[in-house]
Amino acid sequence: MHSVVVGTTGVTAHDVLAVARAGARVELSEEAVAALAAAREIVDALAAKPEPVYGVSTGFGALATRHISPELRAQLQRNIVRSHAAGMGPRVEREVVRALMFLRLKTVCSGHTGVRPEVAQTMADVLNAGITPVVHEYGSLGCSGDLAPLSHCALALMGEGDAEGPDGVVRPAGELLREAGIEPVELREKEGLALLNGTDGMLGMLIMALADLDSLYTSADITAALSLEGLLGTDKVLAPELHAIRPHPGQAASAANMLAVLKGSQLTGHHMDDAPRVQDAYSVRCAPQVAGAGRDTLAHARLVAERELAAAVDNPVVLPDGRVESNGNFHGAPVAYVLDFLAIAVADLGSIAERRTDRLLDKNRSHGLPPFLADDAGVDSGLMIAQYTQAALVSELKRLAVPASADSIPSSAMQEDHVSMGWSAARKLRTAVDNLTRVIAVELYAAARAVELREGLEPAPASRAVIEAARAAGVGGPGPDRFLAPDLAAADAFVRGGGLVAAAETVTGPLR
């Protein structure tokens, strides 16, 4: 099995995806082990001094003014984990928890947290054993880190709480550790705090959303091209020279993708035929501009994610000169903003796709297609309600686009008086990405049927390859009304699994 080695300088998005989604093994580099040991020596030296040091020999948050005597410090670290493991609601997905744990391990291995090497090794062992702590939907305000989610993970390291085993069954974490031959950790000074204090949950969800949206934006270019064909639109608006004079990289990429898919089509350029129109509607003509703006938003979000992946987020942190300093680097604002920004882009991409679908179904605007793409309109309703479903999804996307990061609610007796709500931004983005996949699937379903109903005109070879692959994947074609939900589910699986992009690329080569 592929292994990911964690050093002192951060990890890559590919590493996160490999561990979270592909179950890659995790190993600690010799450099990381040495950095962990060196930082721990600093913490141990400070713990032996009579002067209080935040996180080492004091309480936390609003209780930081209390000096804790040596004999109570182990209990203090256990207590912070137990008390902060206060999440509620549904369980968070396994891949999110694995990303959360791996990213916390990444920061621990930086040598800036003061955690002992054996604690870091236990974190890697738990991941490698396929043990996934039960983490709940609610509990993080995105400031002082994703506290409750990380606390549930730390609780499992102590052999407490519940976790899912490699067989998918939830059991007491202590039993799972024992069966895997993993010794529960006995936390010492600062270690409990260091395991809780990071933006790891929101960052992990950002990285997975970016990976999913990379594919979905290419998928949206393909379905937009199919819709353009179905509507007998013009591909002249996709010419590279037009996009070069407004040099947004994402716009050029989307236009190039659409042009590649449409190459060789007999369906384009008929806008001046029987019912002449000078220009296609915005939802068709401006597809590259809207999708391209979203692509550029992805690029900005990726830059933020890369910076955060290289960061050591903890409070306090151990510095190379031996100081242990408090800071505010745990604040999730940088990540929260781009999570919200992506949700806005996702909503707009879904919205323009729905407008194209509606146009394909409206006999007054579809340029010769039957009403609702029905076989016998009146007897058959065609795709009328498929568009309703798509519209409902888009309406939900618009609600999910309301930024979480614009909100803040004080906590910890006003010590934590401004928070990022980044975890909430990440959770709603996951829902938005999921729903965008369904929206694109409905457009694919409608556009493919529209293209097939244009008898006597051959679609582009790439379009033909997409339609044939979709049919082979169980996505039904034109005909009398039938139980539609299975067809839409098949279209969703075709998009979600990468079949749409793969089919187009058999003709176009790699799309952007």
C-alpha positions as CSV (number, residue, x, y, z in Angstrom):
1,M,0.0,0.0,0.0
2,H,1.2,3.5,-0.8
3,S,2.7,5.3,2.2
4,V,2.8,9.0,3.0
5,V,5.8,10.2,5.0
6,V,5.2,13.2,7.3
7,G,8.1,15.5,7.9
8,T,8.5,18.9,9.5
9,T,7.5,21.1,6.6
10,G,3.9,20.2,6.0
11,V,2.2,17.9,3.5
12,T,0.6,18.2,0.1
13,A,-3.1,18.1,-0.9
14,H,-2.3,14.8,-2.7
15,D,-1.0,13.4,0.7
16,V,-4.3,14.4,2.4
17,L,-6.4,12.8,-0.3
18,A,-4.3,9.6,-0.2
19,V,-4.8,9.2,3.5
20,A,-8.4,10.4,3.8
21,R,-9.8,8.7,0.7
22,A,-7.4,5.9,-0.4
23,G,-6.3,4.7,3.1
24,A,-2.6,5.3,2.5
25,R,-0.3,4.3,5.4
26,V,1.3,7.1,7.4
27,E,4.9,7.2,8.5
28,L,7.0,9.7,10.5
29,S,10.3,10.9,9.0
30,E,13.4,10.7,11.1
31,E,13.5,14.5,10.8
32,A,10.0,14.8,12.3
33,V,10.9,12.4,15.2
34,A,14.0,14.5,16.0
35,A,12.0,17.8,15.9
36,L,9.3,16.3,18.2
37,A,11.9,15.3,20.7
38,A,13.7,18.6,20.6
39,A,10.5,20.6,21.1
40,R,9.5,18.3,24.0
41,E,12.7,19.0,25.8
42,I,11.8,22.7,25.8
43,V,8.3,22.0,27.2
44,D,9.7,19.7,29.9
45,A,12.2,22.4,30.9
46,L,9.5,25.0,31.1
47,A,7.2,22.6,33.0
48,A,9.9,22.3,35.7
49,K,10.1,26.0,36.3
50,P,7.9,27.8,39.0
51,E,6.8,30.5,36.5
52,P,3.4,29.7,34.9
53,V,3.4,29.1,31.1
54,Y,0.1,29.1,29.2
55,G,-0.8,25.6,28.0
56,V,2.0,24.0,30.0
57,S,1.3,24.9,33.6
58,T,-2.0,26.9,33.4
59,G,-5.6,26.4,32.6
60,F,-7.1,27.2,29.2
61,G,-9.1,29.9,27.6
62,A,-10.9,32.1,30.1
63,L,-9.3,29.8,32.9
64,A,-5.8,30.6,31.8
65,T,-5.0,32.6,34.9
66,R,-4.9,29.6,37.2
67,H,-1.5,28.1,37.8
68,I,-1.7,24.2,37.8
69,S,0.6,22.3,40.2
70,P,2.7,19.5,38.7
71,E,0.7,16.6,40.3
72,L,-2.5,17.9,38.5
73,R,-1.1,18.5,35.0
74,A,-1.8,15.1,33.6
75,Q,-5.3,15.3,34.9
76,L,-5.6,18.7,33.3
77,Q,-4.6,17.4,29.9
78,R,-7.1,14.5,30.2
79,N,-9.8,16.8,31.3
80,I,-9.5,19.2,28.5
81,V,-9.9,16.4,26.0
82,R,-12.9,14.9,27.8
83,S,-14.7,18.2,28.4
84,H,-14.0,19.5,24.9
85,A,-15.3,16.2,23.3
86,A,-18.8,17.8,23.4
87,G,-20.0,17.4,19.8
88,M,-23.6,16.6,18.9
89,G,-25.6,15.6,15.9
90,P,-25.0,13.2,13.0
91,R,-21.6,11.5,12.5
92,V,-19.1,13.2,10.2
93,E,-18.0,11.2,7.2
94,R,-15.0,8.8,7.6
95,E,-12.9,10.6,5.0
96,V,-13.3,13.9,6.9
97,V,-12.2,12.4,10.2
98,R,-9.2,10.8,8.6
99,A,-8.2,14.1,7.0
100,L,-8.7,15.9,10.3
101,M,-6.5,13.4,12.2
102,F,-3.8,13.4,9.5
103,L,-3.6,17.2,9.3
104,R,-3.3,17.5,13.1
105,L,-0.5,14.9,12.9
106,K,1.1,17.2,10.2
107,T,1.2,20.1,12.6
108,V,2.4,17.9,15.5
109,C,5.3,16.7,13.4
110,S,6.4,20.3,12.7
111,G,8.2,20.4,16.0
112,H,6.3,23.5,17.1
113,T,3.8,21.9,19.4
114,G,5.8,20.1,22.1
115,V,4.1,16.8,21.7
116,R,6.2,13.7,22.4
117,P,7.2,11.4,19.5
118,E,5.3,8.5,21.0
119,V,2.0,10.5,20.8
120,A,2.6,11.3,17.2
121,Q,3.4,7.7,16.4
122,T,0.1,6.6,18.1
123,M,-1.8,9.0,15.9
124,A,-0.2,7.4,12.8
125,D,-0.9,3.9,14.2
126,V,-4.5,4.7,14.7
127,L,-4.8,5.9,11.1
128,N,-3.0,2.9,9.8
129,A,-5.2,0.5,11.8
130,G,-8.3,2.0,10.1
131,I,-9.7,3.2,13.4
132,T,-11.9,6.3,12.9
133,P,-13.1,8.2,15.9
134,V,-16.8,9.2,16.0
135,V,-16.9,12.9,15.3
136,H,-20.2,14.9,15.3
137,E,-21.6,17.5,13.0
138,Y,-21.8,20.3,15.6
139,G,-19.2,21.6,18.1
140,S,-16.7,23.7,16.2
141,L,-16.8,27.5,15.9
142,G,-13.7,27.5,13.7
143,C,-11.6,29.4,16.3
144,S,-9.1,28.0,18.8
145,G,-9.3,25.3,16.1
146,D,-12.0,22.8,15.4
147,L,-12.1,22.0,19.1
148,A,-14.9,19.5,19.6
149,P,-14.1,17.5,16.4
150,L,-10.4,17.3,17.3
151,S,-11.2,16.4,20.9
152,H,-13.2,13.4,19.9
153,C,-10.1,12.2,17.9
154,A,-7.9,12.9,20.9
155,L,-10.3,11.0,23.1
156,A,-9.9,7.9,21.0
157,L,-6.1,8.2,21.3
158,M,-6.6,8.0,25.1
159,G,-8.7,4.8,24.6
160,E,-12.0,6.5,25.5
161,G,-15.1,7.4,23.5
162,D,-16.4,5.5,20.4
163,A,-14.7,4.8,17.1
164,E,-15.5,3.0,13.9
165,G,-13.3,-0.1,13.3
166,P,-11.9,-1.1,9.9
167,D,-15.0,-3.3,9.5
168,G,-17.3,-0.2,9.7
169,V,-18.7,-1.1,13.1
170,V,-18.8,1.5,15.8
171,R,-17.4,0.2,19.1
172,P,-15.6,1.6,22.2
173,A,-12.3,3.1,21.1
174,G,-10.4,1.2,23.9
175,E,-11.5,-2.2,22.5
176,L,-10.4,-1.2,19.0
177,L,-7.0,0.0,20.2
178,R,-6.5,-3.2,22.2
179,E,-7.3,-5.4,19.2
180,A,-4.9,-3.4,17.0
181,G,-2.1,-3.7,19.6
182,I,-2.0,0.1,20.2
183,E,-1.3,1.4,23.7
184,P,-3.6,4.3,24.7
185,V,-1.6,7.6,25.3
186,E,-1.1,9.1,28.7
187,L,-1.1,12.8,28.0
188,R,1.5,15.1,29.6
189,E,1.9,18.9,29.8
190,K,0.6,20.8,26.8
191,E,-0.2,17.6,24.8
192,G,-4.0,17.7,25.3
193,L,-4.1,21.3,24.1
194,A,-1.9,20.6,21.1
195,L,-4.1,17.9,19.9
196,L,-7.2,20.2,19.8
197,N,-5.9,23.5,18.5
198,G,-6.0,23.6,14.7
199,T,-8.0,24.4,11.5
200,D,-7.6,20.8,10.4
201,G,-11.2,19.9,9.9
202,M,-12.1,22.9,7.7
203,L,-8.8,22.5,5.8
204,G,-9.4,18.8,5.1
205,M,-12.8,19.5,3.8
206,L,-11.5,22.4,1.7
207,I,-8.9,20.1,0.1
208,M,-11.5,17.4,-0.7
209,A,-13.9,20.0,-2.1
210,L,-11.2,21.4,-4.4
211,A,-10.5,17.9,-5.7
212,D,-14.1,17.3,-6.4
213,L,-14.7,20.7,-8.0
214,D,-11.8,20.3,-10.3
215,S,-13.7,17.4,-11.9
216,L,-17.1,19.1,-11.7
217,Y,-16.0,22.3,-13.5
218,T,-14.7,20.2,-16.4
219,S,-18.0,18.2,-16.3
220,A,-19.9,21.5,-16.4
221,D,-18.0,22.6,-19.5
222,I,-18.9,19.3,-21.2
223,T,-22.6,19.6,-20.4
224,A,-22.7,23.2,-21.4
225,A,-21.3,22.2,-24.8
226,L,-23.9,19.5,-25.2
227,S,-26.6,22.0,-24.3
228,L,-25.2,24.4,-26.9
229,E,-25.5,21.6,-29.5
230,G,-29.0,20.7,-28.4
231,L,-30.1,24.4,-28.8
232,L,-28.4,24.7,-32.2
233,G,-26.2,27.5,-30.8
234,T,-23.0,29.0,-32.2
235,D,-19.6,28.0,-31.1
236,K,-18.1,31.2,-32.6
237,V,-18.2,32.8,-29.1
238,L,-15.7,30.3,-27.9
239,A,-12.9,31.5,-30.2
240,P,-9.6,31.9,-28.3
241,E,-9.1,35.4,-29.7
242,L,-12.3,36.6,-28.0
243,H,-11.2,35.3,-24.6
244,A,-7.6,36.5,-25.0
245,I,-8.9,40.1,-24.9
246,R,-10.4,39.5,-21.4
247,P,-7.5,37.5,-20.0
248,H,-9.0,35.6,-17.1
249,P,-7.3,32.1,-17.1
250,G,-10.4,30.2,-16.0
251,Q,-12.5,31.7,-18.7
252,A,-10.0,30.7,-21.4
253,A,-9.8,27.2,-20.0
254,S,-13.6,26.7,-20.0
255,A,-14.0,28.1,-23.5
256,A,-11.2,25.8,-24.7
257,N,-12.9,22.8,-23.2
258,M,-16.2,23.6,-24.8
259,L,-14.6,24.2,-28.2
260,A,-12.7,20.9,-27.9
261,V,-15.9,19.0,-27.1
262,L,-17.8,20.7,-30.0
263,K,-15.1,20.1,-32.6
264,G,-16.7,18.4,-35.7
265,S,-20.3,19.1,-34.7
266,Q,-23.0,19.5,-37.3
267,L,-25.3,21.0,-34.7
268,T,-23.6,24.3,-34.2
269,G,-24.0,27.4,-36.2
270,H,-27.7,27.0,-37.0
271,H,-28.7,30.1,-35.1
272,M,-29.5,31.9,-38.4
273,D,-31.6,29.2,-39.9
274,D,-35.4,29.1,-39.8
275,A,-35.8,31.2,-36.6
276,P,-32.8,33.5,-36.8
277,R,-31.3,34.8,-33.7
278,V,-28.3,37.1,-33.6
279,Q,-27.0,35.8,-30.3
280,D,-27.5,32.9,-28.0
281,A,-29.0,33.5,-24.5
282,Y,-26.6,34.4,-21.7
283,S,-26.8,30.9,-20.2
284,V,-25.2,29.5,-23.4
285,R,-23.1,32.4,-24.6
286,C,-21.6,33.3,-21.2
287,A,-21.0,29.8,-20.0
288,P,-17.2,30.2,-20.1
289,Q,-17.3,33.5,-18.3
290,V,-19.3,32.1,-15.4
291,A,-17.5,28.7,-15.2
292,G,-14.2,30.5,-15.7
293,A,-14.8,32.8,-12.7
294,G,-15.4,29.7,-10.6
295,R,-12.2,28.2,-11.9
296,D,-10.3,31.3,-10.9
297,T,-12.0,31.1,-7.5
298,L,-10.7,27.5,-7.2
299,A,-7.2,28.7,-8.0
300,H,-7.3,31.3,-5.1
301,A,-8.7,28.7,-2.7
302,R,-6.0,26.3,-3.7
303,L,-3.4,28.9,-2.9
304,V,-4.9,29.4,0.6
305,A,-5.0,25.7,1.1
306,E,-1.3,25.3,0.1
307,R,-0.3,28.0,2.6
308,E,-2.3,26.3,5.4
309,L,-0.8,22.9,4.5
310,A,2.6,24.4,5.1
311,A,1.6,26.0,8.4
312,A,2.0,24.8,12.0
313,V,-1.3,25.8,13.7
314,D,-1.2,25.6,17.5
315,N,-1.4,27.8,20.5
316,P,1.0,28.3,22.2
317,V,3.8,27.3,19.8
318,V,7.4,26.2,20.5
319,L,9.9,28.4,18.7
320,P,13.4,27.3,17.7
321,D,15.0,29.7,20.2
322,G,13.2,28.0,23.1
323,R,10.4,30.4,23.6
324,V,6.8,29.1,24.0
325,E,4.6,31.9,22.7
326,S,0.8,32.4,22.6
327,N,-0.6,33.5,19.2
328,G,-3.8,33.7,17.2
329,N,-2.9,31.4,14.3
330,F,-5.7,29.0,15.1
331,H,-8.3,31.5,13.8
332,G,-10.0,30.0,10.8
333,A,-10.7,33.2,8.9
334,P,-8.3,32.6,5.9
335,V,-9.8,29.1,5.3
336,A,-13.4,30.1,6.1
337,Y,-13.4,32.9,3.6
338,V,-12.5,30.7,0.6
339,L,-14.9,28.0,1.7
340,D,-17.7,30.5,1.5
341,F,-16.3,31.9,-1.7
342,L,-16.4,28.5,-3.3
343,A,-20.0,28.0,-2.1
344,I,-21.0,31.2,-4.0
345,A,-19.2,30.0,-7.2
346,V,-20.9,26.5,-6.9
347,A,-24.3,28.1,-6.6
348,D,-23.8,30.2,-9.7
349,L,-22.5,27.3,-11.7
350,G,-25.5,25.3,-10.7
351,S,-27.8,28.2,-11.5
352,I,-26.6,28.7,-15.1
353,A,-26.7,25.0,-15.7
354,E,-30.4,24.9,-14.6
355,R,-31.2,27.8,-16.9
356,R,-29.8,25.9,-19.9
357,T,-31.9,22.8,-18.9
358,D,-35.0,24.9,-18.7
359,R,-34.3,26.4,-22.1
360,L,-34.0,22.9,-23.6
361,L,-37.4,21.9,-22.3
362,D,-39.3,25.1,-23.3
363,K,-40.7,24.7,-26.9
364,N,-40.8,28.5,-27.2
365,R,-37.0,28.8,-26.6
366,S,-35.6,25.4,-27.7
367,H,-35.6,26.1,-31.4
368,G,-37.6,23.1,-32.6
369,L,-37.4,20.6,-29.8
370,P,-40.6,19.0,-28.5
371,P,-42.1,20.4,-25.3
372,F,-40.2,19.0,-22.2
373,L,-38.3,16.7,-24.7
374,A,-41.4,14.4,-24.4
375,D,-42.1,11.6,-26.7
376,D,-45.8,12.5,-27.1
377,A,-46.3,15.8,-25.4
378,G,-49.5,15.8,-23.4
379,V,-49.6,12.1,-23.0
380,D,-46.0,12.2,-21.9
381,S,-44.5,14.8,-19.5
382,G,-41.0,14.2,-20.5
383,L,-38.4,15.8,-18.3
384,M,-40.7,18.4,-16.8
385,I,-40.2,17.2,-13.2
386,A,-36.5,16.4,-13.7
387,Q,-36.1,20.2,-14.1
388,Y,-38.2,20.7,-11.0
389,T,-35.7,18.6,-9.1
390,Q,-32.8,20.5,-10.6
391,A,-34.5,23.8,-9.6
392,A,-35.0,22.6,-6.1
393,L,-31.3,21.7,-5.9
394,V,-30.3,25.1,-7.2
395,S,-32.5,26.9,-4.7
396,E,-30.8,24.9,-2.0
397,L,-27.4,25.9,-3.5
398,K,-28.4,29.6,-3.2
399,R,-29.2,29.1,0.5
400,L,-25.9,27.3,1.1
401,A,-24.1,30.2,-0.5
402,V,-24.9,32.5,2.4
403,P,-21.5,33.0,4.0
404,A,-20.9,31.3,7.4
405,S,-17.8,33.5,8.0
406,A,-19.9,36.6,8.1
407,D,-21.3,35.4,11.4
408,S,-19.5,35.2,14.8
409,I,-20.8,34.2,18.2
410,P,-18.8,34.8,21.4
411,S,-17.7,32.0,23.6
412,S,-15.5,31.1,26.6
413,A,-16.7,33.9,28.8
414,M,-15.9,36.5,26.0
415,Q,-12.3,35.4,25.8
416,E,-13.0,33.9,22.4
417,D,-15.1,36.9,21.3
418,H,-14.7,36.6,17.6
419,V,-14.8,33.3,15.7
420,S,-14.6,32.2,12.1
421,M,-17.4,29.6,11.7
422,G,-15.1,27.9,9.2
423,W,-16.2,24.4,10.1
424,S,-19.8,25.4,9.3
425,A,-18.6,26.9,6.0
426,A,-16.9,23.6,5.2
427,R,-19.9,21.5,6.1
428,K,-22.3,23.5,3.9
429,L,-19.8,23.5,1.0
430,R,-19.7,19.7,1.1
431,T,-23.5,19.7,0.7
432,A,-23.2,22.2,-2.1
433,V,-20.6,20.2,-4.0
434,D,-22.8,17.1,-3.6
435,N,-25.9,18.9,-5.0
436,L,-23.9,20.5,-7.8
437,T,-23.1,17.0,-9.0
438,R,-26.8,16.3,-9.2
439,V,-27.5,19.5,-11.0
440,I,-24.9,18.8,-13.7
441,A,-26.3,15.2,-14.0
442,V,-29.7,16.6,-14.8
443,E,-28.3,18.9,-17.5
444,L,-26.4,16.0,-19.0
445,Y,-29.6,14.0,-19.0
446,A,-31.6,16.7,-20.8
447,A,-28.8,17.8,-23.2
448,A,-28.1,14.3,-24.3
449,R,-31.7,13.7,-25.0
450,A,-32.0,17.0,-26.9
451,V,-28.9,16.1,-29.1
452,E,-30.4,12.7,-29.9
453,L,-33.7,14.3,-30.9
454,R,-31.9,16.5,-33.6
455,E,-32.4,13.8,-36.3
456,G,-30.3,14.2,-39.4
457,L,-27.5,16.2,-37.7
458,E,-24.5,14.5,-36.3
459,P,-23.2,15.7,-32.9
460,A,-19.5,16.2,-32.3
461,P,-17.5,13.0,-31.9
462,A,-16.8,13.9,-28.3
463,S,-20.5,14.4,-27.7
464,R,-21.3,11.1,-29.3
465,A,-18.7,9.4,-27.1
466,V,-20.3,10.9,-24.0
467,I,-23.8,9.9,-25.0
468,E,-22.8,6.3,-25.8
469,A,-20.9,6.0,-22.5
470,A,-23.9,7.4,-20.6
471,R,-26.2,4.9,-22.2
472,A,-23.8,2.1,-21.4
473,A,-23.8,3.3,-17.8
474,G,-27.6,3.0,-17.5
475,V,-28.6,6.5,-18.4
476,G,-31.7,6.0,-20.6
477,G,-32.4,7.8,-23.9
478,P,-35.4,9.3,-25.5
479,G,-38.8,7.5,-25.5
480,P,-42.1,7.4,-23.7
481,D,-42.4,8.3,-20.0
482,R,-40.9,5.9,-17.6
483,F,-39.8,5.8,-13.9
484,L,-37.3,8.7,-14.1
485,A,-35.5,8.5,-10.8
486,P,-33.3,5.5,-11.7
487,D,-32.2,7.3,-14.9
488,L,-31.3,10.4,-12.9
489,A,-29.4,8.3,-10.3
490,A,-27.4,6.7,-13.1
491,A,-26.6,10.1,-14.6
492,D,-25.5,11.2,-11.1
493,A,-23.2,8.2,-10.7
494,F,-21.8,8.7,-14.2
495,V,-20.8,12.3,-13.4
496,R,-19.7,11.6,-9.8
497,G,-17.5,8.7,-10.8
498,G,-15.7,10.6,-13.5
499,G,-17.3,8.7,-16.4
500,L,-18.5,11.9,-18.1
501,V,-15.0,13.5,-18.3
502,A,-13.4,10.2,-19.2
503,A,-15.7,9.6,-22.1
504,A,-15.2,13.1,-23.6
505,E,-11.4,12.8,-23.2
506,T,-11.3,9.6,-25.3
507,V,-11.9,12.0,-28.2
508,T,-10.6,15.4,-27.0
509,G,-7.5,14.3,-25.1
510,P,-7.0,15.8,-21.6
511,L,-9.3,18.7,-20.9
512,R,-8.4,21.5,-18.6
